[in-house]
Structure formats: C-alpha cells, structure tokens
Amino acid sequence: MTHIPTKAEILDWISANPTLSSKRDIAKAFGIKGAARIDLKRVLKELESEGHLERRKRSYGDPDRLPPVSVLQVKAPDKDGDLFARPLEWHGEGVEPIVLVVPRASDPALGEGDRILARLTVVKAEDHNYEARLIRRIGTNPRKILGVFRKGSEGGRIVPIDKAQGAEWTVPDANRFGAKDGELVEAEQAGPRTRLGLQRARIISRLGDPSAPRAVSLIAIHQHGIPDQFPDDVIAEADACKPLGLKGREDLRDLPLITIDPVDARDRDDACLALPDDDPKNPDGHVVWVAIADVAGYVHPGSALDREARNRGNSSYFPDRVVPMLPDRLSADLCSLHENVPRACVAVRMQLDKDGRKIAHRFVRGLMRSVASLNYAEVQAAVDGAPNDKTGPLLEPVLRPLYAAYAALARAREARQPLDLDLPERKIELSEDGEVTSVSFRERLDAHRLIEEFMILANVSAAETLIAKRSPLLFRVHEEPAPEKLDSLREIAQAAGFNLAKGQVLQTRHLNQLLRAAEGSDNDELINMSTLRSMTQAYYSPQNFGHFGLALQHYAHFTSPIRRYADLIVHRALISAHGWGKDGLSPQDIDGLEDTAVHISDTERRSMMAERDTTDRYLAAYLSERVGNEFTGRISGIARFGAFVKLDETGADGLVPVRSLGREFFHFDSDAGTLMGADTGFTIGIGQRVTVRLAQATPVTGGLELELLSVEGRNLPKGQGQGPAGRSPRRKAVRGKKKADKVKRKVARKRRQR
C-alpha cells in the first residue's frame, strides 16, 4: 500500500521546495501513483480548507501576505537569467513566498546578496507569487537631480532647474536612457561623489517637455523648496530599523482591526474597530478602538530621522507622487499597518454611550495585526448590500458594528454642531504618461465620515489625556473669525437674502443655520465659499486656544505620525505621560515646542501652496485643448484687476481681466466685493452665475484667462465710452451712486457696532 504523507510532511516538503509545489511534484516526491493520488488530493484539499495552503493554478502556497513594500535579499540568477529574491521579513507560518525581481532599464545592476527595498505586486504565476520593483538598494542613497538635458558629443549634461543646486551634471552616453536635447529629466548619481569636476549621473526618468504634465509636480516641489532627497545618515538609520516586537506592549493581535483608506493609499497609519459595549452600566453603548502606527518607536528624539522629519514637517501629496516625511523603509513598510502583518502601535480604547458621547477612554502601547486593508468604496458597497469576496466575511462581525458606532457619533456631532461646509474635493486622474485623463469631484461616502469621526474622537482623547497629566504637547488650534471678516460675510448673506445673527458670541451653529438656509438655493455655493473665506487658518501651538471649526475645546493631532511631525510629538508626550519607555518627549522637544509649532505650521502652508500650484497646472494643461469652448461657473472672487470664476465642470479657477469687460471703466468696491460699470451701472459680484469662454490656458503657470459672456443669464452690455467732456453724465451718476452706497454701508455698520 502506498504511503500517503502526513500534513506536516507535505508542509515541510513545500517549505523546502517552494518551486516544486504542484500536485504532480508532491506526488513524485513521495512516490505516489495511481489511485493513491486521490488520497493525496484529499489531504491537500484539507490543508487548503484549514488555511495552511492556498491554491495558485496548479501549485500550492501559504496564504499569508507580504507587505506591499518589503526588504528582500537578492539570490543568484537562475539558469534562465531570472533574478529571484528572498523576503527577509516573512511572518507567515507556512511556505515562504517566491519573489521575482523585475528590473527596469534605468535600475542599477543587482547582484547576489544585495539587500533591496522593493514594491511588491501579488501575481499568480507558475514559479513565483510576487513581482518586485526596486525602490533602492539598502545601504545606498544616490543623490538625485531634476534638470534639462543638453546633448553633447559623448552624452550630455544636465542643467538643474533649481538654481541653488549650482553645478551641472555630466551624463555618459551609456547613461542617457534615450534622453533628447531639451527634455526635462530626473537623474541620480552614478559612481562615487567627486570633489573636483562635474558629478556623473544616470538618467532614470524622461519627463519630456518641461511644460508637460509629467513635470508639473516635480517643478512645484523644487520651486517651493520642499526637501525631496533624504540625507545619507537618515537613510542609514531607516535601513537599520527592525520590526518592533511584543516586549513592553499589550498584545492586540486578536482584535479584528481593519484599515480603511483611499484605493490609491500610499501608507496606512490608522486602524479601527467597533464593538457593542458589554458593560451593563452602558446599555446600547459602543467600544471603539483606534490604533495608530507607533512611529515614535523608530524615530527617536535627536536622531537623524527625527531632525529630517522635523525639517520636512509633513508629507506632501500630489496627483502623481508623494514626498514623504519619513523614508520608504518606515513610511511604506515598518510603520504602515499592512494586512496580516504584526505592527507596533499606540491605541486608544474609547467607550461611548448610545448617543455617541465619550464616557471613558484609555491608551495602550501595543502590537496589532490588521485583518484587512480595505478602501472606502468597497466598505460602503458592502454595507449598502453589495459585498465582495473580501468584505463579505467581515460585514456582520466588523463592518456593521463600525457603522452602528458611527451612527451614535453622528448624533453627538449634530448636538455639538461643528462647522458643516459643503466643499467638494477635486480628483485628478492621470494616465501612465502623466496626462490628465479626467477631473472629477470625490464622492463623499459615509465610510469617509466614519473614519473622520473616529479620528476626531481619538485626537480629542489624546489632548484630554495629556492635559489631565499636565504634559506639554502641540495643540491643533483654529481660532474664530475676525470681526471684519464676519462683517463682510454678513453683508454678502444679507445681499443674498439671508441673515447671520449679530450681537452674541458667534458659534458654529449660527454659521450652520446660515449654510442650511442657503442649501439648495442659487446662492448655496456663494454662502459656502464666503463662509470659508471668513475662517482663519488652523495652526499648531503649545497653548490651547480651542478648535472653532470642530466646536471642540481640546484638540490635538494624534492619528497620522507617518505624515505629520505634530502627531509624532503627541505620541512622544503620551509615551512619557504613561511611562512606556525612554523614547518619549526629550527636554529638547519640550524647550523647542514653540519654535517647532511655528516651523511645522509654515511647512504645512508650504505643502498646501505646492499642491495647489500643481493642481492649477494640471487643470490648465487639461483645459489647454479646449481653448474657445464655453463653460458655466460662478464668480468666486473680485479684485481691482478683474473677477475670478470657478468653473462648474472642473472646479478650476480662471480670471476675467477687467480690461476685457468692454470700453467702460469699472469701479472696484472691496467692501461689497463688486465691480460696477461706470457707464452702464452693470455690476459683477461674488456668487453670480456666469457663462464664460476660455481665452487662454497656460500650463507652465497654471493660469486660465476667461472672457465673460453673460451674468445671471444677461449678456454683458456695451460701455458707452467717453463723452465730449471726457466723462459721460451717466458715468458721473454711477460714481455718485457708488459713493453714496458706500457711505450708507459704513453708517449702518457703525450703528450695528454700537
């Protein structure tokens, strides 16, 4: 009788021979023939159903997953010249997966024993489970440069677009990567750094015309001085980091925590879970867990990683790339809460009553394992009745309790009345070549709101805990609007037929009443835009001035330490306050809190400007082929030199120059936000519906110039021009009316102030 191997023997064989894991290979290895193959098939089916193996075409492998970014060790090329690599951080209990390295033409040569950081893609091939794309070799950090390639007799040179980089770089012909004269290219250092002469470079990416879409974000990064190259000592520290284990931590790996992110998420720094509260003193209550990557366990005060993270202040996000605050080894690997991978975290357990009011919370430093990495759309689809293979098993035990807790938080939010602006976010879709394929507005789902409410609750808990423990920290501050801004908003609201309460302490509920009164009306967008313009900009501070927009007294950023330095400071404060280790707030952190707050508030604004400029340039490039087309929109701003229009279709902002408005002179009224024609009295004001023609689109600057065709359905009148005395009687009358109206507004304002 043929011996059928045990399950342990089969698993041992597959582990030792991962490339010989088909049923035929296993049968041959154990000498199984004929009818005995049926028994072998039964054993393999049992192993598969028990989760020890996963069927991949005609082979078997372990179902555990490697993180999307992993450290690999390159093996010697096989007989076909293919390059395989061994994952150095495999946490699965079964067969180690097989990884094929797929090199690009611009990648440096790899040899046996090289340790690399690579981005992985799951595949279902006969001889491998993953394909790896090189990010960089561990222990190397070649300098990079963005510049214009100038062809020479034996290759060429690269002229940096950033003048601060100074010297040109020389490119041997073998390292040109096919670059043409005048193209914008991205290159990296080739060979050792030299003290004398020009540095040699290898072109790794051709971006084409410097004004083309693929160059947009890179140019913005350099123009705004955003650091996009990590120093050598920072990379060396990141590469030396090892995964943190259970020592000194609470084991949270049995909690079914999940991450919910955009489908194109570059990192996963927060996970969540909700459960019905079994405390009889809290009927129909909820327990919410929020677990955040423990970045402080890797980035210690005073280290090179810490200095560079503070220098950057935050990550910067663009449609085609991200400039991270931390190197990929941390941001995309060790600190990212990947599916089925143990990760160090700082977590908060929050107890809510049936109406969403937080009645208790506690923080722990733990080790977690996410059971699923999900995106917003698939989570929402599952709850709405269309689960997929991944969300189906999680629907009842995980997703529905999350939404039940969110429903309670929504009731608490309604009672608190934070500012409820309706400002859709634009989404720019790019092709592989960097061309804009579409511009749309992101859909706002309950899945988005759920995560937002959980993160706000966790941020409040962090601030309350640190205040109670008298610990220094950085607050997220949003002060109430300035009186003159509110006066301007009040005038706009009154002109549109609405009222904003006066003579009492302004609260967000007053603004929400105005927003709801305008909802669905022709002035809906006008009131939302004007309310936004009246707001102050949020910032970081060691002093607590509250958060007006969220209607919260105590608020700090805790939930995104991978991409915000402020959150890392709060994590360190929690570590010190709880006595969790020696990697908490340092005396230098505490002494420098004021300077740090100012610095990271500035870097946040720098990133916002670079991201806005990039969006404007992409939109200009997208619309450049539609010059002459007509669009509808709304007046979003008024200046002495013209009117700004926000286009309905794309959300792009364009300028109608005052010189294009006809022959008459237009008076600018900054208080009323209007331009008034001196001859005709024709008035252009914020919020009016308009039809415009695109006259010019300039991708290099992101500028759009528009021609005004109609306002609120009325065609633009023709100005009467100059009369015999140089100014027509009608113009004098309009000027007089304008002056009288201005005086009336000032008198009315003074009376209200009394």
FIDODO-62215 format. One record per residue (C-alpha): residue in one letter; x, y, z. Coordinates in steps of 0.001 Angstrom, whole numbers, plus 500000, padded with zeros to 6 digits. Example, Ala and Ser with C-alpha at 12.3 -4.5 7.8 and 13.67 -1.06 7.14 Angstrom:
residues 2
A512300495500507800/S513670498940507140/
This chain:
residues 754
M500000500000500000/T501333503433499002/H502261505633501961/I500298508900501982/P502402511635503588/T501098513425506654/K500079517061506519/A503252518022508378/E505392516129505853/I503663517869502938/L504135521313504513/D507801520554505232/W508339519498501605/I506681522633500182/S508679524819502570/A511952523216501461/N510993523100497766/P508797526142497024/T509363525864493261/L508184522221493258/S504780522677494862/S502343521391492261/K500341518240492993/R502437516349490410/D505689517482492102/I504417516427495521/A503192513050494232/K506548512415492553/A508478513383495692/F506576510866497845/G506277508134495197/I502507508342494981/K500977506743491898/G497635505603490539/A494582505670492778/A496645506922495726/R496670510352494046/I493004510690495099/D494025510416498764/L496813512971498208/K494299515328496622/R492047514919499684/V494887515829502070/L495808518895500002/K492152519988499982/E492060519684503779/L495224521767504123/E493675524359501820/S490397524493503749/E492302524775507049/G494135527804505708/H497602526216505643/L497827526354501847/E496400528470499064/R495841527083495593/R497569529015492818/K496729527487489446/R498412524040489694/S500598524801492739/Y500105525410496449/G501475528134498711/D500960529810502069/P498019532279502235/D499791534873504424/R500856538019502650/L503986540101502405/P503597543851502896/P503395545918499676/V506848547327500469/S509404544838501786/V513098544241502296/L514416541436500081/Q517758539689499635/V518676539030496021/K519617535467495065/A521959534400492295/P520372534437488806/D518835531099487817/K519707529185484658/D517324531397482641/G518894534590483963/D515879535482486122/L516539537216489420/F514680535959492471/A514817537371495985/R514107536108499486/P511795538183501743/L513701538997504933/E510613539847506967/W508336536915506288/H505929536482509225/G503789533690507848/E503684530241509369/G503685528351506091/V505730528301502922/E507963531285502259/P506708533031499108/I508809533312495957/V509593536813494680/L510735537617491141/V512655540869490741/V511530542698487586/P514203545280486732/R513600548469484772/A516036549717482160/S517125552539484454/D517735550315487505/P521321549710488629/A522650546158488316/L521837543874491254/G523977541006492459/E523646538016494749/G523389539066498393/D522184542629497711/R519534543787500164/I516869545907498479/L513738547806499380/A511119546875496793/R507459547422495984/L505621544097495615/T502705543014493462/V500832539745494020/V500788537540490916/K499530534057490154/A502408532621488157/E503681529053487987/D507037529709489647/H506551532832491800/N503968534589493972/Y505182538197493844/E506892540549491440/A509206543167492898/R510105546613491571/L513252548159493001/I512891551280495157/R516569551328496119/R519369549163497427/I519604549074501207/G522673550986502348/T522794553212499261/N521356556674498812/P522295558129495430/R521745561873495084/K519006562855492639/I518624565837490364/L515853567353488242/G517032569316485237/V517068569907481496/F519239567559479434/R521635569173476941/K523095566759474407/G526848566712473815/S529314564775471712/E529764561962474263/G526498562003476100/G525467565331477552/R524890567407480646/I522011568136482977/V521277571747483894/P519447571773487276/I516122573620487334/D516862574564490943/K519492577283490798/A520526576508494365/Q521942573169493173/G524581575039491209/A526860572834489109/E525739570840486088/W525997567046485996/T527615565082483181/V525857562102481597/P527854559463479685/D526171558251476515/A525513554826478087/N523502556504480874/R521328558735478655/F518277556430478758/G517404557800475314/A517012561384476548/K516771564089473878/D518148567592473910/G515903569985475856/E513974567282477725/L513306567538481425/V514856564514483118/E515250563012486560/A518686561545487208/E520671560023490030/Q524328559984490951/A526375557375489058/G529670556405490629/P531381557886493695/R530992561528494576/T533833563685493351/R535342566782494950/L536630568143491658/G534943568233488250/L531345567510487366/Q529400564738489069/R528464561817486792/A524762560971486537/R522459558258485269/I519089559336483842/I516292557335485455/S513208559096484083/R512467561186480988/L509763563774481616/G509748565326478144/D508801568955477617/P509437570923480845/S505918572327480492/A504343568870480037/P502067567361482723/R504612564813483969/A506918567645485049/V504287569611486947/S504635568239490478/L508421567976490353/I508737571617489354/A506382572664492164/I508410570647494666/H511600572432493668/Q510026575889493356/H508609575742496881/G511788574296498379/I510252571041499598/P513093568636500514/D512740565526498340/Q516094563827498903/F516903562148502230/P520445562643503590/D522679559563503802/D522588559338507603/V518777559397507554/I518616556520505076/A521220554593507074/E519150554942510254/A515959553878508486/D517656550855506920/A518962549772510324/C515458549667511831/K513986546271512656/P510330545387513248/L509298546086516846/G508079543093518817/L505766542420521756/K508178543350524547/G506695546097526706/R503462546101524703/E499895544901525053/D499041542107522629/L496202543365520402/R496685540853517594/D493411539079518363/L491398542277517804/P489894542315514268/L491209545791513469/I490936546953509853/T492310549853507827/I490063551885505517/D491847554192503078/P491583555608499552/V492111552992496862/D495458554603495980/A496681554991499581/R500468555261499902/D500581554479503627/R498251553066506258/D498737554713509626/D495355554142511305/A493198551097512009/C489856550892513753/L487357548543515339/A483946548931516986/L482175546505519302/P478923546583521281/D479746547516524865/D479086544584527223/D479142546836530301/P475631546635531868/K476077550226533070/N476223551392529452/P473180549936527671/D473320550076523872/G476776551651524129/H479818551057521972/V483530550403522358/V485687551964519651/W489360551130519151/V491648553366517092/A495194552055516602/I497913554284515141/A501362553311513855/D503989553646516597/V506382555900514682/A507974557081517938/G509347553562518438/Y511550554075515367/V512112557860515223/H513844558870518437/P514435562450519642/G517676563945518349/S518270561222515752/A518967561927512087/L515487560597511272/D513986562979513814/R515888566019512543/E514845565359508945/A511211564648509916/R511052567960511763/N512741569731508855/R510076568435506447/G507265568909508949/N504830566801506961/S504407564721503833/S503351566489500630/Y500840564802498333/F500480565326494579/P498348563582491939/D501322561536490699/R503660561238493684/V504231561833497368/V507177563484499107/P507137561603502436/M508168562921505825/L509894559595506530/P511895557279504229/D510032554469502455/R511560551889504787/L509399553377507550/S506512555179505829/A505620552393503411/D506937549400505348/L507639549172509089/C505185551900510174/S502426551063507703/L499642548880509151/H499596546336506359/E497178543452506217/N498154540293508158/V501475541784509317/P502257542427513014/R502860546122513586/A503696548225516654/C501010550758517522/V499698553229520053/A495986552533520507/V493090554127522340/R490032552269523602/M487028554601523827/Q483708553873525486/L480654555650524029/D477095555815525275/K474148555179522965/D474147558834521833/G477827558848520908/R479110560734523946/K482547559532525088/I482317558436528736/A485773556868529157/H488984556113527302/R492430554628527858/F495629554464525811/V497880551429525352/R501133550747523558/G500527547544521673/L501227545116518874/M498380544654516368/R497660542753513181/S495205544225510672/V492797541599509361/A492061543545506172/S493213546558504178/L490044547996502653/N489134551077500632/Y486237553446501238/A484210552443498193/E484228548696498884/V483344549224502555/Q480407551444501607/A479296548993498918/A479345546130501416/V477183547981503939/D474836549064501134/G474269545434500147/A476982544644497616/P479869542985499495/N482802541469497605/D484890538407498461/K486962540427500906/T484279542442502680/G481609539716502735/P483071537721505662/L483691540979507572/L480242542503507055/E478454541295510200/P481313540893512703/V483304544032511775/L481653546492509371/R478129546747510755/P479364547441514322/L481561550203512861/Y478546551837511235/A476462551406514395/A479105553302516383/Y479294555919513634/A475510556440513799/A475874557211517513/L478775559591516825/A476690561328514160/R474062562091516811/A476757563529519084/R478089565584516182/E474643567009515497/A474404568093519128/R477905569629519036/Q477290571447515717/P480775571678514154/L481023573829511039/D479338571944508207/L480765573331504960/D479904571600501693/L483154571892499724/P483667569044497246/E487239567860496732/R488657567590493216/K490195564365491982/I492639564445489069/E493115561182487189/L496406560726485324/S497478558294482624/E500752556363482846/D502350559143480812/G501227561769483296/E498483563193481068/V495277564305482768/T492530561926481678/S489703563315483800/V488856565801486531/S486006564980488848/F484792565626492375/R485411562962495000/E482279561283496245/R481651561761499968/L480565558468501487/D479526557538505000/A482709555443505047/H484713558690504792/R482687560357507535/L483015557289509763/I486809557385509686/E486812561177510167/E484639560923513281/F486737558107514752/M489941560066514155/I488478563253515677/L487413561272518746/A490914559782519104/N492509563226518713/V490252564644521435/S491150561727523713/A494871562372523230/A494503566066524069/E492341565358527141/T494757562714528447/L497813564948528107/I496030567936529672/A494982565741532616/K498574564530533022/R499915568092532718/S502133567100529823/P503481569522527228/L502029568953523748/L501172570640520478/F497517571575520059/R495770571951516732/V494303575432517012/H491565577039514931/E490524580463516183/E487170582105515493/P486839584504512538/A487991588115512810/P485156590686513285/E485830592382509936/K485619589018508156/L482282588338509812/D481006591794508817/S481886591010505203/L480152587601505411/R477114589209506985/E476827591759504156/I477114589054501491/A474469586982503279/Q472088589954503550/A472573590790499873/A471594587182499077/G468500587384501280/F469820585586504360/N470691586627507909/L473649585910510169/A472982586562513841/K474777589501515466/G475118590802518990/Q476010587441520548/V479057585230520854/L479472583586517473/Q479167579807517476/T479423577322514651/R475716576576514953/H474993580159513848/L477032579629510707/N475374576250510137/Q471969577923510287/L473097580257507505/L474502577369505449/R471310575345505817/A469130578318504908/A471108578675501660/E471212574932500923/G469636574153497562/S469234577794496597/D471027579633493805/N473304581139496461/D474271577837498073/E477818577823496718/L478232581569497324/I477428581211501030/N479695578168501423/M482595579927499681/S482087583159501614/T481918581297504926/L485162579500504109/R486841582822503241/S485821584240506606/M487622581460508502/T491108581794509987/Q493769579239509086/A494401576438511573/Y497876576130513075/Y499900574337515759/S500603575831519174/P501784574721522644/Q498930576876524005/N495358575683523791/F493035578169522107/G490462575550521084/H489225574479517656/F486409576741516466/G485555574812513281/L485147571477515083/A483458573133518084/L485946571477520442/Q487757572894523462/H490649570422523398/Y492105569097520166/A495489567689519139/H496691565717516126/F497444562104517092/T496313559936514179/S498917560491511422/P502501560352512770/I503772558874509482/R502987562112507668/R502788564866510348/Y505501565794512836/A502912567282515222/D501394563820515700/L504831562365516477/I505256564970519253/V501868563975520698/H502854560275520582/R506064561059522471/A504063563023525036/L501767560008525567/I504777557707525947/S506300559968528607/A502995560541530385/H502328556782530663/G505929555747531392/W506026553412528396/G509711553831527586/K512670556133527073/D511577557264523596/G509107559894524813/L509430563682524867/S513009564854525332/P513993568048527165/Q514955569460523739/D511464568633522416/I509872570499525320/D512180573535525141/G511629573844521382/L507844573354521262/E507126576981520362/D509680577005517525/T508510573597516330/A504902574788516234/V505785577805514096/H508037575765511811/I505601572929511084/S502729575393510600/D504918577016507931/T505829573695506264/E502124572769506178/R501347576007504324/R504299575400502000/S502932571983501050/M499434573385500557/M500749576037498162/A502805573499496204/E499849571113495993/R497540573952494878/D500020575142492230/T500353571589490949/T496580571186490702/D496275574520488865/R498942573499486351/Y497363570099485734/L493983571738485183/A495490574297482807/A497151571509480836/Y493863569580480762/L491916572603479508/S494560573845477066/E492994571737474302/R489588573358474894/V490503576987474346/G487492578697472728/N484946576459474491/E482190577909476666/F481792576977480333/T479416577803483157/G480651578840486573/R480266581204489465/I482106584391490457/S484383583304493322/G486368586496493897/I486615590125492914/A489785592202492595/R490651595595491164/F492113593908488089/G489226591524487374/A486884588768488511/F487744585175489414/V485417582445488180/K485222578867489473/L484187576572486624/D481425574062487368/E482872571182485372/T486373571003486854/G486413573385489799/A489262575267488103/D489658578967488847/G490139581420485982/L490478585190485703/V488276587549483726/P490581590583483326/V488879593923483856/R490375595105480537/S488236592510478734/L484933593775480153/G484293596360477458/R485011600025476828/E483683601400480090/F485542601877483368/F484681599512486254/H484763600707489859/F486081598224492434/D484303598067495802/S486300595881498179/D483674596035500958/A480830594824498751/G483027592583496597/T481797594100493327/L482905595660490069/M480433598296488796/G480422599677485271/A480807603474485258/D478653603964482132/T476011601254482458/G475925600542486196/F476337596859485311/T477513595087488492/I479597591925488815/G479644590381492300/I480715587290494197/G478395584320493794/Q476788585311490481/R476226582593487894/V478157583281484697/T478924581874481276/V482492582334480066/R484679581441477115/L488159580024477718/A490501582517476055/Q493858581173477199/A495313578295479257/T498967578404480327/P500161575072481829/V503557576486482848/T501950578949485275/G498589577236485784/G496782580367484645/L493397580441482915/E492138583595481201/L488409583813480587/E486090586010478548/L482838586921480274/L479778586247478088/S476821586534480455/V475981587158484126/E472885585573485632/G471638584927482096/R472106588556480965/N474586589380478240/L477347591814479103/P476255595340477997/K478477597515475850/G480026600519477602/Q479096603966476219/G482702605158476100/Q483949608721476592/G481647611741476038/P482691615158474678/A483846616333478111/G485835613144478729/R483288611588481073/S479623610919480328/P476807612185482600/R475809608563483140/R479312607727484406/K479143610654486868/A475786609405488130/V477104605884488640/R480141607200490515/G477842609244492746/K475595606265493445/K478601604081494243/K479942606658496701/A476542607118498356/D476058603367498750/K479482603040500354/V478698605802502860/K475374604146503723/R477121600823504420/K479691602471506689/V476997604336508639/A474934601155509020/R477978599225510195/K478821601844512834/R475239601796514103/R475339597995514439/Q478624598192516349/R477020600482518930/
